[in-house]
């Protein structure tokens, strides 16, 4: 059973749910066109000609 007395950052359920872009969008009240709508994979994308 998951303890709800932990801070949200340490709660494993919170960690799992915070990875989902839709839930981040709902939680922040954002319009879904920014970082909150991006998955980890999307945030890691770079331009094909990106300088290294």
Jmol script that loads the backbone (N, CA, C; Angstrom):
load data "model"
ATOM      1  N   UNK A   1       0.836  -1.182   0.000  1.00  0.00           N
ATOM      2  CA  UNK A   1       0.000   0.000   0.000  1.00  0.00           C
ATOM      3  C   UNK A   1       0.882   1.246   0.000  1.00  0.00           C
ATOM      4  N   UNK A   2       0.506   2.255  -0.747  1.00  0.00           N
ATOM      5  CA  UNK A   2       1.273   3.490  -0.868  1.00  0.00           C
ATOM      6  C   UNK A   2       0.877   4.443   0.243  1.00  0.00           C
ATOM      7  N   UNK A   3       1.851   4.980   0.931  1.00  0.00           N
ATOM      8  CA  UNK A   3       1.595   5.944   1.990  1.00  0.00           C
ATOM      9  C   UNK A   3       1.338   7.313   1.384  1.00  0.00           C
ATOM     10  N   UNK A   4       0.234   7.924   1.764  1.00  0.00           N
ATOM     11  CA  UNK A   4      -0.103   9.244   1.245  1.00  0.00           C
ATOM     12  C   UNK A   4       0.481  10.361   2.105  1.00  0.00           C
ATOM     13  N   UNK A   5       1.137  10.005   3.210  1.00  0.00           N
ATOM     14  CA  UNK A   5       1.717  11.013   4.087  1.00  0.00           C
ATOM     15  C   UNK A   5       3.044  11.546   3.557  1.00  0.00           C
ATOM     16  N   UNK A   6       3.605  10.869   2.572  1.00  0.00           N
ATOM     17  CA  UNK A   6       4.869  11.326   1.987  1.00  0.00           C
ATOM     18  C   UNK A   6       4.637  12.615   1.197  1.00  0.00           C
ATOM     19  N   UNK A   7       5.699  13.368   0.997  1.00  0.00           N
ATOM     20  CA  UNK A   7       5.583  14.529   0.125  1.00  0.00           C
ATOM     21  C   UNK A   7       5.316  14.026  -1.288  1.00  0.00           C
ATOM     22  N   UNK A   8       4.620  14.810  -2.120  1.00  0.00           N
ATOM     23  CA  UNK A   8       4.278  14.352  -3.467  1.00  0.00           C
ATOM     24  C   UNK A   8       5.483  13.915  -4.293  1.00  0.00           C
ATOM     25  N   UNK A   9       6.625  14.570  -4.102  1.00  0.00           N
ATOM     26  CA  UNK A   9       7.810  14.235  -4.887  1.00  0.00           C
ATOM     27  C   UNK A   9       8.332  12.838  -4.564  1.00  0.00           C
ATOM     28  N   UNK A  10       8.095  12.362  -3.348  1.00  0.00           N
ATOM     29  CA  UNK A  10       8.592  11.057  -2.938  1.00  0.00           C
ATOM     30  C   UNK A  10       7.560   9.955  -3.121  1.00  0.00           C
ATOM     31  N   UNK A  11       6.332  10.310  -3.427  1.00  0.00           N
ATOM     32  CA  UNK A  11       5.259   9.339  -3.601  1.00  0.00           C
ATOM     33  C   UNK A  11       5.419   8.667  -4.962  1.00  0.00           C
ATOM     34  N   UNK A  12       5.582   7.340  -5.018  1.00  0.00           N
ATOM     35  CA  UNK A  12       5.800   6.658  -6.297  1.00  0.00           C
ATOM     36  C   UNK A  12       4.633   6.818  -7.275  1.00  0.00           C
ATOM     37  N   UNK A  13       3.419   6.891  -6.762  1.00  0.00           N
ATOM     38  CA  UNK A  13       2.259   7.084  -7.643  1.00  0.00           C
ATOM     39  C   UNK A  13       2.319   8.473  -8.269  1.00  0.00           C
ATOM     40  N   UNK A  14       2.660   9.467  -7.457  1.00  0.00           N
ATOM     41  CA  UNK A  14       2.779  10.836  -7.965  1.00  0.00           C
ATOM     42  C   UNK A  14       3.858  10.913  -9.041  1.00  0.00           C
ATOM     43  N   UNK A  15       4.996  10.246  -8.796  1.00  0.00           N
ATOM     44  CA  UNK A  15       6.083  10.240  -9.777  1.00  0.00           C
ATOM     45  C   UNK A  15       5.612   9.651 -11.105  1.00  0.00           C
ATOM     46  N   UNK A  16       4.881   8.538 -11.025  1.00  0.00           N
ATOM     47  CA  UNK A  16       4.388   7.883 -12.232  1.00  0.00           C
ATOM     48  C   UNK A  16       3.401   8.773 -12.978  1.00  0.00           C
ATOM     49  N   UNK A  17       2.440   9.320 -12.265  1.00  0.00           N
ATOM     50  CA  UNK A  17       1.418  10.142 -12.912  1.00  0.00           C
ATOM     51  C   UNK A  17       1.982  11.447 -13.453  1.00  0.00           C
ATOM     52  N   UNK A  18       3.008  12.002 -12.809  1.00  0.00           N
ATOM     53  CA  UNK A  18       3.568  13.276 -13.270  1.00  0.00           C
ATOM     54  C   UNK A  18       4.340  13.130 -14.579  1.00  0.00           C
ATOM     55  N   UNK A  19       4.582  11.898 -15.016  1.00  0.00           N
ATOM     56  CA  UNK A  19       5.248  11.674 -16.299  1.00  0.00           C
ATOM     57  C   UNK A  19       4.290  11.802 -17.475  1.00  0.00           C
ATOM     58  N   UNK A  20       2.994  11.768 -17.213  1.00  0.00           N
ATOM     59  CA  UNK A  20       2.000  11.818 -18.279  1.00  0.00           C
ATOM     60  C   UNK A  20       1.695  13.262 -18.647  1.00  0.00           C
ATOM     61  N   UNK A  21       1.955  13.657 -19.892  1.00  0.00           N
ATOM     62  CA  UNK A  21       1.755  15.049 -20.303  1.00  0.00           C
ATOM     63  C   UNK A  21       0.348  15.582 -20.046  1.00  0.00           C
ATOM     64  N   UNK A  22      -0.683  14.788 -20.297  1.00  0.00           N
ATOM     65  CA  UNK A  22      -2.048  15.273 -20.089  1.00  0.00           C
ATOM     66  C   UNK A  22      -2.291  15.615 -18.618  1.00  0.00           C
ATOM     67  N   UNK A  23      -1.801  14.785 -17.723  1.00  0.00           N
ATOM     68  CA  UNK A  23      -1.996  15.054 -16.303  1.00  0.00           C
ATOM     69  C   UNK A  23      -1.211  16.275 -15.850  1.00  0.00           C
ATOM     70  N   UNK A  24      -0.010  16.480 -16.408  1.00  0.00           N
ATOM     71  CA  UNK A  24       0.749  17.708 -16.093  1.00  0.00           C
ATOM     72  C   UNK A  24      -0.017  18.928 -16.575  1.00  0.00           C
ATOM     73  N   UNK A  25      -0.624  18.841 -17.761  1.00  0.00           N
ATOM     74  CA  UNK A  25      -1.392  19.945 -18.317  1.00  0.00           C
ATOM     75  C   UNK A  25      -2.589  20.263 -17.428  1.00  0.00           C
ATOM     76  N   UNK A  26      -3.308  19.252 -16.981  1.00  0.00           N
ATOM     77  CA  UNK A  26      -4.461  19.471 -16.112  1.00  0.00           C
ATOM     78  C   UNK A  26      -4.022  20.062 -14.774  1.00  0.00           C
ATOM     79  N   UNK A  27      -2.939  19.545 -14.226  1.00  0.00           N
ATOM     80  CA  UNK A  27      -2.457  20.001 -12.916  1.00  0.00           C
ATOM     81  C   UNK A  27      -2.010  21.457 -12.937  1.00  0.00           C
ATOM     82  N   UNK A  28      -1.415  21.895 -14.045  1.00  0.00           N
ATOM     83  CA  UNK A  28      -0.905  23.261 -14.109  1.00  0.00           C
ATOM     84  C   UNK A  28      -1.897  24.241 -14.718  1.00  0.00           C
ATOM     85  N   UNK A  29      -2.962  23.719 -15.343  1.00  0.00           N
ATOM     86  CA  UNK A  29      -3.944  24.593 -15.973  1.00  0.00           C
ATOM     87  C   UNK A  29      -3.429  25.213 -17.264  1.00  0.00           C
ATOM     88  N   UNK A  30      -2.380  24.650 -17.816  1.00  0.00           N
ATOM     89  CA  UNK A  30      -1.789  25.187 -19.043  1.00  0.00           C
ATOM     90  C   UNK A  30      -2.638  24.814 -20.262  1.00  0.00           C
ATOM     91  N   UNK A  31      -2.338  25.443 -21.385  1.00  0.00           N
ATOM     92  CA  UNK A  31      -3.135  25.198 -22.592  1.00  0.00           C
ATOM     93  C   UNK A  31      -2.627  24.037 -23.432  1.00  0.00           C
ATOM     94  N   UNK A  32      -1.554  23.403 -23.035  1.00  0.00           N
ATOM     95  CA  UNK A  32      -1.078  22.215 -23.728  1.00  0.00           C
ATOM     96  C   UNK A  32      -0.184  22.476 -24.916  1.00  0.00           C
ATOM     97  N   UNK A  33       0.354  23.678 -25.019  1.00  0.00           N
ATOM     98  CA  UNK A  33       1.237  23.986 -26.147  1.00  0.00           C
ATOM     99  C   UNK A  33       2.690  24.160 -25.705  1.00  0.00           C
ATOM    100  N   UNK A  34       2.959  23.956 -24.444  1.00  0.00           N
ATOM    101  CA  UNK A  34       4.308  24.172 -23.918  1.00  0.00           C
ATOM    102  C   UNK A  34       4.936  22.904 -23.383  1.00  0.00           C
ATOM    103  N   UNK A  35       5.879  23.086 -22.483  1.00  0.00           N
ATOM    104  CA  UNK A  35       6.664  21.996 -21.916  1.00  0.00           C
ATOM    105  C   UNK A  35       5.769  20.965 -21.230  1.00  0.00           C
ATOM    106  N   UNK A  36       4.670  21.409 -20.617  1.00  0.00           N
ATOM    107  CA  UNK A  36       3.806  20.476 -19.897  1.00  0.00           C
ATOM    108  C   UNK A  36       3.193  19.428 -20.814  1.00  0.00           C
ATOM    109  N   UNK A  37       3.151  19.689 -22.108  1.00  0.00           N
ATOM    110  CA  UNK A  37       2.565  18.751 -23.058  1.00  0.00           C
ATOM    111  C   UNK A  37       3.610  17.831 -23.688  1.00  0.00           C
ATOM    112  N   UNK A  38       4.852  17.969 -23.283  1.00  0.00           N
ATOM    113  CA  UNK A  38       5.931  17.188 -23.877  1.00  0.00           C
ATOM    114  C   UNK A  38       6.281  15.969 -23.031  1.00  0.00           C
ATOM    115  N   UNK A  39       6.521  14.863 -23.702  1.00  0.00           N
ATOM    116  CA  UNK A  39       7.016  13.682 -23.015  1.00  0.00           C
ATOM    117  C   UNK A  39       8.528  13.833 -22.850  1.00  0.00           C
ATOM    118  N   UNK A  40       9.145  12.946 -22.075  1.00  0.00           N
ATOM    119  CA  UNK A  40      10.604  12.981 -21.935  1.00  0.00           C
ATOM    120  C   UNK A  40      11.271  12.811 -23.287  1.00  0.00           C
ATOM    121  N   UNK A  41      10.710  11.955 -24.125  1.00  0.00           N
ATOM    122  CA  UNK A  41      11.273  11.718 -25.453  1.00  0.00           C
ATOM    123  C   UNK A  41      11.196  12.989 -26.299  1.00  0.00           C
ATOM    124  N   UNK A  42      10.058  13.679 -26.241  1.00  0.00           N
ATOM    125  CA  UNK A  42       9.891  14.907 -27.014  1.00  0.00           C
ATOM    126  C   UNK A  42      10.854  15.988 -26.539  1.00  0.00           C
ATOM    127  N   UNK A  43      11.000  16.127 -25.222  1.00  0.00           N
ATOM    128  CA  UNK A  43      11.918  17.143 -24.690  1.00  0.00           C
ATOM    129  C   UNK A  43      13.355  16.868 -25.101  1.00  0.00           C
ATOM    130  N   UNK A  44      13.693  15.607 -25.348  1.00  0.00           N
ATOM    131  CA  UNK A  44      15.050  15.257 -25.721  1.00  0.00           C
ATOM    132  C   UNK A  44      15.357  15.398 -27.208  1.00  0.00           C
ATOM    133  N   UNK A  45      14.345  15.692 -28.018  1.00  0.00           N
ATOM    134  CA  UNK A  45      14.572  15.829 -29.460  1.00  0.00           C
ATOM    135  C   UNK A  45      15.402  17.059 -29.773  1.00  0.00           C
ATOM    136  N   UNK A  46      16.248  16.954 -30.762  1.00  0.00           N
ATOM    137  CA  UNK A  46      17.067  18.056 -31.233  1.00  0.00           C
ATOM    138  C   UNK A  46      16.963  18.130 -32.753  1.00  0.00           C
ATOM    139  N   UNK A  47      17.274  19.265 -33.301  1.00  0.00           N
ATOM    140  CA  UNK A  47      17.251  19.437 -34.752  1.00  0.00           C
ATOM    141  C   UNK A  47      18.257  18.478 -35.399  1.00  0.00           C
ATOM    142  N   UNK A  48      17.942  18.051 -36.596  1.00  0.00           N
ATOM    143  CA  UNK A  48      18.814  17.120 -37.311  1.00  0.00           C
ATOM    144  C   UNK A  48      20.217  17.700 -37.484  1.00  0.00           C
ATOM    145  N   UNK A  49      20.316  18.998 -37.644  1.00  0.00           N
ATOM    146  CA  UNK A  49      21.617  19.646 -37.867  1.00  0.00           C
ATOM    147  C   UNK A  49      22.136  20.314 -36.593  1.00  0.00           C
ATOM    148  N   UNK A  50      21.616  19.897 -35.439  1.00  0.00           N
ATOM    149  CA  UNK A  50      22.001  20.470 -34.147  1.00  0.00           C
ATOM    150  C   UNK A  50      23.514  20.314 -33.926  1.00  0.00           C
ATOM    151  N   UNK A  51      24.161  21.413 -33.557  1.00  0.00           N
ATOM    152  CA  UNK A  51      25.602  21.373 -33.267  1.00  0.00           C
ATOM    153  C   UNK A  51      25.843  20.601 -31.978  1.00  0.00           C
ATOM    154  N   UNK A  52      26.876  19.780 -31.961  1.00  0.00           N
ATOM    155  CA  UNK A  52      27.192  19.017 -30.757  1.00  0.00           C
ATOM    156  C   UNK A  52      28.356  19.593 -30.015  1.00  0.00           C
TER     157      UNK A  52
END
end "model"
wireframe off; spacefill off
backbone 0.3
color backbone group
